[in-house]
């Protein structure tokens, strides 16, 4: 299964890199509009996408403007995440994995239980909502003890029935693509 996941990760990453700048910008604009409508006036956890990831590099800034509170992950030792509030443009610094992270006081995963919505990164998702991440297990561990509603942002081509599912995988509740919002669980 690990080989199959590695192959799928490579294919999905290649698909993202092959998007034209215009196609990526259009997809990100549609995604962000849908996300903002969903997250408006809520307490939310999200992430700071890389340039090729759905949502684009300005995702956190835009989300910050419409939410009541925005928490972003901080990568820690042994695949653990902690969380800090986002304080606006310019408040992020490269973290241990080179991903932009907030620098303020941190909380453990228990903070996720106090939120309304959690946006998690993914490379792909099954039609049932089982996500394929990058393989580090950070989000699998972070989400294991929360019942807060979870959502992923993906490009339309990244819903894939061939993604293998393991016993520890937890499905997301909402899948957001440029063309639709798929509510899988209420």
SEGUVEX-832618 format. One record per atom (N, C-alpha, C): residue number from 1; residue in three letters; atom name; x, y, z. Coordinates in Angstrom, 1 decimal. Example, Ala and Ser with C-alpha at 12.3 -4.5 7.8 and 13.67 -1.06 7.14 Angstrom:
// residues 2
 resi resn name     c1     c2     c3
    1  Ala    N   13.2   -5.7    7.8
    1  Ala   CA   12.3   -4.5    7.8
    1  Ala    C   13.2   -3.3    7.8
    2  Ser    N   12.8   -2.2    7.1
    2  Ser   CA   13.7   -1.1    7.1
    2  Ser    C   12.9    0.0    7.9
END
This chain:
// residues 186
 resi resn name     c1     c2     c3
    1  Unk    N    0.8   -1.2    0.0
    1  Unk   CA    0.0    0.0    0.0
    1  Unk    C    0.9    1.3    0.0
    2  Unk    N    2.0    1.2    0.7
    2  Unk   CA    2.9    2.3    0.7
    2  Unk    C    3.4    2.7   -0.6
    3  Unk    N    3.7    1.7   -1.5
    3  Unk   CA    4.2    2.0   -2.8
    3  Unk    C    3.1    2.6   -3.6
    4  Unk    N    1.8    2.1   -3.5
    4  Unk   CA    0.7    2.7   -4.2
    4  Unk    C    0.5    4.2   -3.8
    5  Unk    N    0.6    4.4   -2.5
    5  Unk   CA    0.4    5.8   -2.1
    5  Unk    C    1.5    6.7   -2.6
    6  Unk    N    2.7    6.2   -2.6
    6  Unk   CA    3.9    7.0   -3.1
    6  Unk    C    3.7    7.3   -4.6
    7  Unk    N    3.2    6.4   -5.4
    7  Unk   CA    2.9    6.6   -6.8
    7  Unk    C    1.8    7.6   -7.0
    8  Unk    N    0.8    7.5   -6.2
    8  Unk   CA   -0.3    8.5   -6.3
    8  Unk    C    0.1    9.9   -5.9
    9  Unk    N    0.9   10.0   -4.8
    9  Unk   CA    1.5   11.3   -4.4
    9  Unk    C    2.3   11.9   -5.6
   10  Unk    N    3.1   11.1   -6.2
   10  Unk   CA    3.9   11.6   -7.3
   10  Unk    C    3.0   12.1   -8.4
   11  Unk    N    2.0   11.4   -8.8
   11  Unk   CA    1.1   11.8   -9.9
   11  Unk    C    0.4   13.0   -9.5
   12  Unk    N   -0.2   13.1   -8.3
   12  Unk   CA   -0.9   14.3   -7.9
   12  Unk    C   -0.1   15.5   -7.8
   13  Unk    N    1.2   15.4   -7.3
   13  Unk   CA    2.1   16.5   -7.3
   13  Unk    C    2.5   17.0   -8.7
   14  Unk    N    2.7   16.0   -9.6
   14  Unk   CA    3.0   16.4  -11.0
   14  Unk    C    1.8   17.1  -11.6
   15  Unk    N    0.6   16.7  -11.3
   15  Unk   CA   -0.6   17.4  -11.9
   15  Unk    C   -0.6   18.8  -11.4
   16  Unk    N   -0.3   19.1  -10.2
   16  Unk   CA   -0.3   20.4   -9.6
   16  Unk    C    0.8   21.3  -10.3
   17  Unk    N    1.9   20.7  -10.5
   17  Unk   CA    3.0   21.5  -11.1
   17  Unk    C    2.7   21.8  -12.5
   18  Unk    N    1.9   21.0  -13.2
   18  Unk   CA    1.7   21.1  -14.6
   18  Unk    C    0.5   22.1  -14.9
   19  Unk    N   -0.2   22.6  -13.9
   19  Unk   CA   -1.2   23.6  -14.1
   19  Unk    C   -0.5   24.9  -14.6
   20  Unk    N   -1.2   25.5  -15.5
   20  Unk   CA   -0.6   26.8  -16.0
   20  Unk    C   -0.9   27.9  -14.9
   21  Unk    N   -0.1   28.9  -14.9
   21  Unk   CA   -0.3   30.0  -13.9
   21  Unk    C   -1.8   30.5  -13.9
   22  Unk    N   -2.3   30.7  -15.2
   22  Unk   CA   -3.7   31.2  -15.3
   22  Unk    C   -4.7   30.2  -14.7
   23  Unk    N   -4.5   28.9  -15.1
   23  Unk   CA   -5.5   27.9  -14.6
   23  Unk    C   -5.4   27.8  -13.0
   24  Unk    N   -4.2   27.9  -12.5
   24  Unk   CA   -4.0   27.8  -11.0
   24  Unk    C   -4.7   29.0  -10.4
   25  Unk    N   -4.5   30.2  -10.9
   25  Unk   CA   -5.0   31.4  -10.4
   25  Unk    C   -6.6   31.4  -10.4
   26  Unk    N   -7.1   30.9  -11.5
   26  Unk   CA   -8.6   30.8  -11.6
   26  Unk    C   -9.2   29.8  -10.6
   27  Unk    N   -8.5   28.7  -10.5
   27  Unk   CA   -8.9   27.6   -9.6
   27  Unk    C   -8.8   28.2   -8.1
   28  Unk    N   -7.7   28.8   -7.8
   28  Unk   CA   -7.6   29.3   -6.5
   28  Unk    C   -8.6   30.4   -6.1
   29  Unk    N   -8.9   31.3   -7.1
   29  Unk   CA   -9.9   32.3   -6.8
   29  Unk    C  -11.3   31.7   -6.5
   30  Unk    N  -11.6   30.6   -7.3
   30  Unk   CA  -12.9   29.9   -7.0
   30  Unk    C  -12.9   29.2   -5.7
   31  Unk    N  -11.8   28.6   -5.3
   31  Unk   CA  -11.6   27.9   -4.1
   31  Unk    C  -11.8   28.9   -2.9
   32  Unk    N  -11.0   30.0   -3.0
   32  Unk   CA  -11.0   30.9   -1.9
   32  Unk    C  -12.4   31.6   -1.7
   33  Unk    N  -13.1   31.8   -2.8
   33  Unk   CA  -14.5   32.4   -2.6
   33  Unk    C  -15.4   31.4   -1.9
   34  Unk    N  -15.3   30.1   -2.2
   34  Unk   CA  -16.1   29.1   -1.5
   34  Unk    C  -15.7   29.0   -0.1
   35  Unk    N  -14.4   29.0    0.2
   35  Unk   CA  -13.9   28.8    1.6
   35  Unk    C  -14.3   30.0    2.4
   36  Unk    N  -14.2   31.2    1.9
   36  Unk   CA  -14.6   32.4    2.6
   36  Unk    C  -16.1   32.4    3.0
   37  Unk    N  -16.9   31.9    2.1
   37  Unk   CA  -18.3   31.8    2.4
   37  Unk    C  -18.6   30.8    3.5
   38  Unk    N  -17.8   29.8    3.5
   38  Unk   CA  -18.0   28.7    4.5
   38  Unk    C  -17.4   29.1    5.9
   39  Unk    N  -16.3   29.9    5.9
   39  Unk   CA  -15.6   30.2    7.1
   39  Unk    C  -16.0   31.5    7.7
   40  Unk    N  -16.8   32.3    7.1
   40  Unk   CA  -17.1   33.7    7.5
   40  Unk    C  -17.6   33.6    9.0
   41  Unk    N  -16.9   34.5    9.8
   41  Unk   CA  -17.3   34.7   11.2
   41  Unk    C  -17.2   33.4   12.1
   42  Unk    N  -16.3   32.5   11.7
   42  Unk   CA  -16.1   31.3   12.4
   42  Unk    C  -14.7   31.2   13.0
   43  Unk    N  -14.5   30.4   14.0
   43  Unk   CA  -13.2   30.1   14.6
   43  Unk    C  -12.7   28.9   13.8
   44  Unk    N  -11.5   29.1   13.1
   44  Unk   CA  -11.0   28.2   12.1
   44  Unk    C   -9.6   27.8   12.3
   45  Unk    N   -9.2   26.6   12.0
   45  Unk   CA   -7.8   26.2   11.8
   45  Unk    C   -7.6   26.0   10.3
   46  Unk    N   -6.4   26.4    9.8
   46  Unk   CA   -6.1   26.2    8.4
   46  Unk    C   -4.6   25.9    8.3
   47  Unk    N   -4.0   26.2    7.2
   47  Unk   CA   -2.6   26.0    7.0
   47  Unk    C   -2.2   27.1    5.9
   48  Unk    N   -0.9   27.2    5.8
   48  Unk   CA   -0.3   28.2    4.8
   48  Unk    C    0.1   27.4    3.6
   49  Unk    N   -0.7   27.4    2.5
   49  Unk   CA   -0.4   26.6    1.3
   49  Unk    C    0.9   27.0    0.7
   50  Unk    N    1.6   26.0    0.1
   50  Unk   CA    2.7   26.3   -0.8
   50  Unk    C    2.2   26.8   -2.1
   51  Unk    N    3.0   27.4   -2.9
   51  Unk   CA    2.6   28.1   -4.2
   51  Unk    C    1.8   27.2   -5.1
   52  Unk    N    2.1   25.9   -5.1
   52  Unk   CA    1.3   25.0   -6.0
   52  Unk    C    0.1   24.3   -5.4
   53  Unk    N   -0.1   24.6   -4.1
   53  Unk   CA   -1.2   23.9   -3.4
   53  Unk    C   -2.5   24.7   -3.5
   54  Unk    N   -3.6   24.0   -3.5
   54  Unk   CA   -4.9   24.7   -3.6
   54  Unk    C   -5.1   25.7   -2.6
   55  Unk    N   -5.6   26.9   -3.0
   55  Unk   CA   -5.8   28.0   -2.1
   55  Unk    C   -4.7   29.1   -2.4
   56  Unk    N   -3.5   28.7   -2.7
   56  Unk   CA   -2.4   29.6   -3.1
   56  Unk    C   -1.8   30.3   -1.9
   57  Unk    N   -0.7   31.0   -2.1
   57  Unk   CA    0.0   31.6   -1.0
   57  Unk    C   -0.7   32.7   -0.2
   58  Unk    N   -1.7   33.3   -0.8
   58  Unk   CA   -2.4   34.3    0.0
   58  Unk    C   -3.6   33.8    0.7
   59  Unk    N   -3.8   32.5    0.8
   59  Unk   CA   -4.9   31.8    1.4
   59  Unk    C   -5.1   32.3    2.8
   60  Unk    N   -4.1   32.2    3.6
   60  Unk   CA   -4.2   32.5    5.1
   60  Unk    C   -4.5   34.0    5.3
   61  Unk    N   -3.9   34.9    4.5
   61  Unk   CA   -4.3   36.3    4.6
   61  Unk    C   -5.7   36.5    4.3
   62  Unk    N   -6.3   35.9    3.3
   62  Unk   CA   -7.7   36.1    2.9
   62  Unk    C   -8.6   35.5    4.0
   63  Unk    N   -8.3   34.3    4.4
   63  Unk   CA   -9.1   33.7    5.5
   63  Unk    C   -9.1   34.5    6.7
   64  Unk    N   -8.0   35.1    7.1
   64  Unk   CA   -7.8   35.9    8.3
   64  Unk    C   -8.8   37.1    8.3
   65  Unk    N   -9.1   37.6    7.1
   65  Unk   CA   -9.9   38.8    7.0
   65  Unk    C  -11.4   38.4    7.2
   66  Unk    N  -11.8   37.2    7.1
   66  Unk   CA  -13.2   36.8    7.2
   66  Unk    C  -13.6   36.0    8.4
   67  Unk    N  -12.6   35.4    9.1
   67  Unk   CA  -12.8   34.6   10.3
   67  Unk    C  -12.8   35.4   11.6
   68  Unk    N  -13.4   34.8   12.6
   68  Unk   CA  -13.3   35.4   13.9
   68  Unk    C  -11.9   35.1   14.5
   69  Unk    N  -11.4   34.0   14.2
   69  Unk   CA  -10.1   33.5   14.8
   69  Unk    C   -9.5   32.5   13.8
   70  Unk    N   -8.2   32.6   13.5
   70  Unk   CA   -7.5   31.7   12.6
   70  Unk    C   -6.3   31.1   13.3
   71  Unk    N   -6.3   29.8   13.4
   71  Unk   CA   -5.1   29.1   13.9
   71  Unk    C   -4.4   28.4   12.8
   72  Unk    N   -3.1   28.4   12.9
   72  Unk   CA   -2.2   27.8   11.9
   72  Unk    C   -1.3   26.8   12.6
   73  Unk    N   -0.9   25.7   11.9
   73  Unk   CA    0.0   24.7   12.6
   73  Unk    C    1.4   25.1   12.7
   74  Unk    N    2.1   24.6   13.7
   74  Unk   CA    3.5   24.7   13.9
   74  Unk    C    4.0   23.3   14.0
   75  Unk    N    5.0   23.0   13.1
   75  Unk   CA    5.5   21.6   13.0
   75  Unk    C    6.5   21.4   14.2
   76  Unk    N    6.3   20.2   14.8
   76  Unk   CA    7.2   19.9   16.0
   76  Unk    C    7.9   18.6   15.8
   77  Unk    N    8.5   18.2   16.8
   77  Unk   CA    9.3   16.9   16.8
   77  Unk    C    8.4   15.7   16.7
   78  Unk    N    8.8   14.7   16.1
   78  Unk   CA    8.1   13.4   16.1
   78  Unk    C    6.8   13.5   15.4
   79  Unk    N    6.7   14.3   14.4
   79  Unk   CA    5.4   14.4   13.6
   79  Unk    C    4.2   15.0   14.3
   80  Unk    N    4.5   15.9   15.3
   80  Unk   CA    3.4   16.5   16.1
   80  Unk    C    3.2   17.9   15.6
   81  Unk    N    2.0   18.3   15.7
   81  Unk   CA    1.6   19.7   15.4
   81  Unk    C    1.2   20.4   16.7
   82  Unk    N    1.6   21.7   16.8
   82  Unk   CA    0.9   22.6   17.8
   82  Unk    C    0.3   23.7   17.0
   83  Unk    N   -0.4   24.6   17.6
   83  Unk   CA   -1.2   25.6   16.9
   83  Unk    C   -1.0   27.0   17.5
   84  Unk    N   -0.9   28.0   16.7
   84  Unk   CA   -0.8   29.4   17.1
   84  Unk    C   -1.7   30.3   16.3
   85  Unk    N   -2.2   31.3   16.8
   85  Unk   CA   -3.1   32.2   16.1
   85  Unk    C   -2.3   33.0   15.1
   86  Unk    N   -3.0   33.2   13.9
   86  Unk   CA   -2.4   34.0   12.8
   86  Unk    C   -2.7   35.4   13.1
   87  Unk    N   -1.7   36.3   13.0
   87  Unk   CA   -1.9   37.7   13.4
   87  Unk    C   -1.8   38.6   12.1
   88  Unk    N   -2.0   38.1   11.0
   88  Unk   CA   -2.0   38.9    9.7
   88  Unk    C   -0.7   38.8    8.9
   89  Unk    N   -0.8   39.5    7.8
   89  Unk   CA    0.3   39.5    6.8
   89  Unk    C    1.6   39.9    7.5
   90  Unk    N    2.7   39.1    7.2
   90  Unk   CA    4.0   39.4    7.7
   90  Unk    C    4.2   38.7    9.1
   91  Unk    N    3.3   38.0    9.6
   91  Unk   CA    3.5   37.4   11.0
   91  Unk    C    4.0   36.0   10.9
   92  Unk    N    4.3   35.5    9.7
   92  Unk   CA    4.7   34.1    9.6
   92  Unk    C    6.2   34.0    9.3
   93  Unk    N    6.8   33.0    9.8
   93  Unk   CA    8.3   32.7    9.5
   93  Unk    C    8.4   31.2    9.1
   94  Unk    N    9.4   30.9    8.3
   94  Unk   CA    9.6   29.5    7.9
   94  Unk    C    9.9   28.7    9.1
   95  Unk    N    9.2   27.5    9.2
   95  Unk   CA    9.3   26.6   10.3
   95  Unk    C   10.3   25.5   10.0
   96  Unk    N   10.3   24.5   10.8
   96  Unk   CA   11.2   23.4   10.7
   96  Unk    C   11.2   22.7    9.4
   97  Unk    N   10.0   22.7    8.7
   97  Unk   CA    9.9   22.0    7.4
   97  Unk    C    9.9   23.0    6.3
   98  Unk    N   10.3   24.2    6.5
   98  Unk   CA   10.3   25.3    5.5
   98  Unk    C    9.0   25.9    5.2
   99  Unk    N    7.9   25.5    5.9
   99  Unk   CA    6.6   26.0    5.7
   99  Unk    C    6.4   27.2    6.6
  100  Unk    N    5.7   28.2    6.1
  100  Unk   CA    5.5   29.4    6.9
  100  Unk    C    4.5   29.0    8.0
  101  Unk    N    5.0   29.5    9.2
  101  Unk   CA    4.2   29.2   10.5
  101  Unk    C    4.1   30.5   11.3
  102  Unk    N    3.1   30.5   12.2
  102  Unk   CA    3.0   31.7   13.1
  102  Unk    C    4.0   31.6   14.2
  103  Unk    N    4.4   32.7   14.8
  103  Unk   CA    5.4   32.7   15.8
  103  Unk    C    4.9   32.9   17.2
  104  Unk    N    3.6   33.1   17.4
  104  Unk   CA    3.1   33.4   18.7
  104  Unk    C    3.0   32.2   19.7
  105  Unk    N    2.4   32.4   20.8
  105  Unk   CA    2.2   31.3   21.8
  105  Unk    C    1.5   30.1   21.2
  106  Unk    N    1.9   29.0   21.6
  106  Unk   CA    1.3   27.7   21.0
  106  Unk    C    0.4   27.0   21.9
  107  Unk    N   -0.5   26.2   21.3
  107  Unk   CA   -1.4   25.3   22.0
  107  Unk    C   -1.3   24.0   21.4
  108  Unk    N   -1.6   23.0   22.1
  108  Unk   CA   -1.6   21.6   21.6
  108  Unk    C   -2.9   21.3   20.8
  109  Unk    N   -3.1   20.1   20.3
  109  Unk   CA   -4.2   19.8   19.5
  109  Unk    C   -5.6   19.9   20.1
  110  Unk    N   -5.6   20.0   21.5
  110  Unk   CA   -6.8   20.2   22.2
  110  Unk    C   -7.6   21.5   21.7
  111  Unk    N   -6.8   22.5   21.2
  111  Unk   CA   -7.5   23.7   20.7
  111  Unk    C   -8.4   23.4   19.6
  112  Unk    N   -8.2   22.4   18.8
  112  Unk   CA   -9.0   22.0   17.7
  112  Unk    C  -10.5   21.8   18.1
  113  Unk    N  -10.6   21.3   19.3
  113  Unk   CA  -12.0   21.0   19.8
  113  Unk    C  -12.8   22.3   20.1
  114  Unk    N  -12.1   23.4   20.2
  114  Unk   CA  -12.8   24.7   20.5
  114  Unk    C  -13.2   25.5   19.2
  115  Unk    N  -12.8   24.9   18.0
  115  Unk   CA  -13.0   25.6   16.8
  115  Unk    C  -14.3   25.1   16.1
  116  Unk    N  -14.7   25.9   15.0
  116  Unk   CA  -15.9   25.5   14.2
  116  Unk    C  -15.5   24.7   13.0
  117  Unk    N  -14.3   24.9   12.5
  117  Unk   CA  -14.0   24.3   11.2
  117  Unk    C  -12.5   24.1   11.1
  118  Unk    N  -12.0   23.0   10.6
  118  Unk   CA  -10.6   22.8   10.4
  118  Unk    C  -10.3   22.5    8.9
  119  Unk    N   -9.5   23.3    8.2
  119  Unk   CA   -9.1   23.0    6.9
  119  Unk    C   -7.8   22.3    6.9
  120  Unk    N   -7.7   21.1    6.3
  120  Unk   CA   -6.5   20.3    6.3
  120  Unk    C   -6.0   20.2    4.9
  121  Unk    N   -4.7   20.1    4.8
  121  Unk   CA   -4.1   19.9    3.4
  121  Unk    C   -4.3   18.5    3.0
  122  Unk    N   -4.3   18.3    1.7
  122  Unk   CA   -4.3   17.0    1.1
  122  Unk    C   -3.8   17.0   -0.3
  123  Unk    N   -3.4   15.9   -0.8
  123  Unk   CA   -3.0   15.8   -2.2
  123  Unk    C   -4.2   15.3   -3.0
  124  Unk    N   -5.0   14.5   -2.3
  124  Unk   CA   -6.2   14.0   -3.0
  124  Unk    C   -7.1   13.4   -1.9
  125  Unk    N   -8.3   13.0   -2.4
  125  Unk   CA   -9.3   12.5   -1.4
  125  Unk    C  -10.2   11.5   -2.2
  126  Unk    N  -10.7   10.5   -1.5
  126  Unk   CA  -11.6    9.6   -2.1
  126  Unk    C  -13.0   10.2   -2.2
  127  Unk    N  -13.9    9.7   -3.0
  127  Unk   CA  -15.3   10.3   -3.0
  127  Unk    C  -15.9   10.2   -1.6
  128  Unk    N  -15.5    9.3   -0.7
  128  Unk   CA  -16.0    9.2    0.6
  128  Unk    C  -15.3   10.1    1.6
  129  Unk    N  -14.3   10.9    1.2
  129  Unk   CA  -13.6   11.8    2.0
  129  Unk    C  -12.3   11.4    2.7
  130  Unk    N  -11.8   10.2    2.3
  130  Unk   CA  -10.5    9.8    2.9
  130  Unk    C   -9.4   10.5    2.2
  131  Unk    N   -8.6   11.2    2.9
  131  Unk   CA   -7.5   12.1    2.3
  131  Unk    C   -6.2   11.4    2.2
  132  Unk    N   -5.5   11.8    1.2
  132  Unk   CA   -4.1   11.3    1.0
  132  Unk    C   -3.2   12.6    1.3
  133  Unk    N   -2.4   12.5    2.3
  133  Unk   CA   -1.5   13.6    2.6
  133  Unk    C   -0.2   13.4    2.0
  134  Unk    N    0.8   14.1    2.6
  134  Unk   CA    2.2   13.9    2.0
  134  Unk    C    2.9   12.8    2.7
  135  Unk    N    2.3   12.1    3.6
  135  Unk   CA    2.9   10.9    4.2
  135  Unk    C    3.6   11.0    5.5
  136  Unk    N    3.6   12.2    6.1
  136  Unk   CA    4.2   12.4    7.4
  136  Unk    C    3.3   12.0    8.6
  137  Unk    N    2.0   12.0    8.4
  137  Unk   CA    1.0   11.6    9.4
  137  Unk    C    0.7   12.7   10.4
  138  Unk    N    1.2   13.9   10.1
  138  Unk   CA    1.0   15.1   11.1
  138  Unk    C   -0.5   15.3   11.3
  139  Unk    N   -1.3   15.4   10.2
  139  Unk   CA   -2.7   15.7   10.4
  139  Unk    C   -3.5   14.5   10.9
  140  Unk    N   -3.1   13.2   10.5
  140  Unk   CA   -3.7   12.1   11.1
  140  Unk    C   -3.7   12.1   12.6
  141  Unk    N   -2.5   12.4   13.1
  141  Unk   CA   -2.3   12.5   14.6
  141  Unk    C   -3.1   13.7   15.2
  142  Unk    N   -3.0   14.8   14.5
  142  Unk   CA   -3.7   16.0   15.0
  142  Unk    C   -5.2   15.9   15.1
  143  Unk    N   -5.8   15.2   14.1
  143  Unk   CA   -7.3   15.1   14.0
  143  Unk    C   -7.8   13.9   14.7
  144  Unk    N   -7.0   13.0   15.2
  144  Unk   CA   -7.4   11.7   15.8
  144  Unk    C   -8.4   11.9   17.0
  145  Unk    N   -8.2   13.0   17.7
  145  Unk   CA   -9.0   13.2   18.9
  145  Unk    C  -10.0   14.4   18.9
  146  Unk    N  -10.3   14.8   17.7
  146  Unk   CA  -11.3   15.9   17.6
  146  Unk    C  -12.5   15.5   16.8
  147  Unk    N  -13.6   16.1   17.1
  147  Unk   CA  -14.9   15.9   16.4
  147  Unk    C  -15.2   17.1   15.5
  148  Unk    N  -14.4   18.1   15.6
  148  Unk   CA  -14.7   19.4   14.8
  148  Unk    C  -14.7   19.0   13.3
  149  Unk    N  -15.6   19.7   12.6
  149  Unk   CA  -15.8   19.6   11.2
  149  Unk    C  -14.5   19.8   10.5
  150  Unk    N  -14.2   18.9    9.5
  150  Unk   CA  -12.9   19.1    8.8
  150  Unk    C  -13.3   19.2    7.3
  151  Unk    N  -12.4   20.0    6.6
  151  Unk   CA  -12.6   20.2    5.2
  151  Unk    C  -11.2   20.2    4.5
  152  Unk    N  -11.2   19.8    3.2
  152  Unk   CA  -10.0   19.9    2.4
  152  Unk    C  -10.3   20.7    1.1
  153  Unk    N   -9.3   21.4    0.7
  153  Unk   CA   -9.3   22.2   -0.6
  153  Unk    C   -8.6   21.4   -1.6
  154  Unk    N   -9.2   21.1   -2.8
  154  Unk   CA   -8.5   20.4   -3.8
  154  Unk    C   -8.8   20.9   -5.2
  155  Unk    N   -8.0   20.7   -6.1
  155  Unk   CA   -8.3   21.0   -7.5
  155  Unk    C   -9.3   19.8   -8.0
  156  Unk    N  -10.1   20.1   -9.0
  156  Unk   CA  -11.2   19.2   -9.4
  156  Unk    C  -10.7   17.8   -9.7
  157  Unk    N   -9.5   17.7  -10.3
  157  Unk   CA   -9.0   16.4  -10.7
  157  Unk    C   -8.4   15.5   -9.5
  158  Unk    N   -8.5   16.1   -8.3
  158  Unk   CA   -7.8   15.4   -7.2
  158  Unk    C   -8.8   14.5   -6.3
  159  Unk    N  -10.0   14.4   -6.7
  159  Unk   CA  -10.9   13.4   -6.1
  159  Unk    C  -10.7   12.1   -6.8
  160  Unk    N  -10.2   11.1   -6.1
  160  Unk   CA   -9.7    9.9   -6.7
  160  Unk    C  -10.1    8.6   -6.0
  161  Unk    N  -10.9    7.8   -6.6
  161  Unk   CA  -11.4    6.6   -5.9
  161  Unk    C  -10.3    5.6   -5.7
  162  Unk    N   -9.1    5.7   -6.3
  162  Unk   CA   -8.0    4.8   -6.2
  162  Unk    C   -7.1    5.0   -5.0
  163  Unk    N   -7.4    6.0   -4.2
  163  Unk   CA   -6.6    6.3   -3.0
  163  Unk    C   -6.8    5.2   -2.0
  164  Unk    N   -5.8    4.5   -1.6
  164  Unk   CA   -6.0    3.4   -0.6
  164  Unk    C   -6.4    4.0    0.8
  165  Unk    N   -7.2    3.3    1.5
  165  Unk   CA   -7.6    3.7    2.8
  165  Unk    C   -7.1    2.7    3.9
  166  Unk    N   -6.5    3.2    5.0
  166  Unk   CA   -6.0    2.4    6.0
  166  Unk    C   -6.9    2.5    7.3
  167  Unk    N   -6.8    1.6    8.2
  167  Unk   CA   -7.7    1.6    9.4
  167  Unk    C   -7.6    2.9   10.2
  168  Unk    N   -6.5    3.6   10.2
  168  Unk   CA   -6.3    4.8   11.0
  168  Unk    C   -6.9    6.0   10.3
  169  Unk    N   -7.2    5.9    9.0
  169  Unk   CA   -7.6    7.1    8.3
  169  Unk    C   -9.0    7.6    8.7
  170  Unk    N   -9.2    8.8    8.9
  170  Unk   CA  -10.4    9.4    9.3
  170  Unk    C  -10.9   10.3    8.1
  171  Unk    N  -12.1   10.1    7.6
  171  Unk   CA  -12.6   10.9    6.5
  171  Unk    C  -12.9   12.4    6.9
  172  Unk    N  -12.7   13.3    6.0
  172  Unk   CA  -13.1   14.7    6.2
  172  Unk    C  -14.6   14.8    6.0
  173  Unk    N  -15.2   15.9    6.4
  173  Unk   CA  -16.6   16.2    6.3
  173  Unk    C  -17.0   16.9    5.1
  174  Unk    N  -16.1   17.7    4.6
  174  Unk   CA  -16.4   18.6    3.4
  174  Unk    C  -15.2   18.6    2.5
  175  Unk    N  -15.5   18.5    1.2
  175  Unk   CA  -14.5   18.6    0.1
  175  Unk    C  -14.8   19.8   -0.7
  176  Unk    N  -13.9   20.7   -0.8
  176  Unk   CA  -14.1   21.9   -1.6
  176  Unk    C  -13.2   21.9   -2.8
  177  Unk    N  -13.8   22.0   -4.0
  177  Unk   CA  -13.1   22.1   -5.2
  177  Unk    C  -13.5   23.4   -5.9
  178  Unk    N  -12.8   23.8   -7.0
  178  Unk   CA  -13.2   25.1   -7.6
  178  Unk    C  -14.6   25.0   -8.2
  179  Unk    N  -15.1   23.9   -8.5
  179  Unk   CA  -16.4   23.8   -9.1
  179  Unk    C  -17.6   23.4   -8.1
  180  Unk    N  -17.2   23.0   -6.9
  180  Unk   CA  -18.3   22.5   -6.0
  180  Unk    C  -17.8   22.4   -4.6
  181  Unk    N  -18.8   22.4   -3.7
  181  Unk   CA  -18.6   22.1   -2.3
  181  Unk    C  -19.3   20.8   -2.0
  182  Unk    N  -18.6   19.8   -1.6
  182  Unk   CA  -19.2   18.4   -1.4
  182  Unk    C  -19.3   18.2    0.1
  183  Unk    N  -20.6   18.2    0.6
  183  Unk   CA  -20.8   17.9    2.0
  183  Unk    C  -21.0   16.4    2.2
  184  Unk    N  -20.0   15.8    2.8
  184  Unk   CA  -20.1   14.4    3.0
  184  Unk    C  -20.7   13.9    4.3
  185  Unk    N  -20.6   14.7    5.3
  185  Unk   CA  -21.1   14.4    6.6
  185  Unk    C  -21.6   15.8    7.2
  186  Unk    N  -22.6   15.7    8.0
  186  Unk   CA  -23.1   16.9    8.7
  186  Unk    C  -22.8   16.8   10.1
END
